[in-house]
Amino acid sequence: MKDRLINWLNTALMINLFFVLASFVWFVTALVGRAAQVNLGFDLWYSLWDPLFMPSMGILMAGAIISGILSWVSRRFFAG
């Protein structure tokens, strides 16, 4: 059960990591487009910053900490 939970958490974190990386690529592309006076969705990206991108980064950081703690506890107390 514990291993299944850890595997599920790691899979969810990996999906979230790729989402955060894709949003960063979108940000950089839109920022370059804005500098070149081409509309590549910077205003849309900025409007999604608070409701979508910030929570996903927070979930990624919290999940990484939780995964690390679970791994440490597993090694420390259940090593065999």
ABEGO torsion letter per residue (X at the ends): XAAAAAAAAAAAAAAAAAAAAAAAAAAAAAAAAAAAGBBAGAAAAAAAAAAAAAAAAAAAAAAAAAAAAAAAAAAAAABX
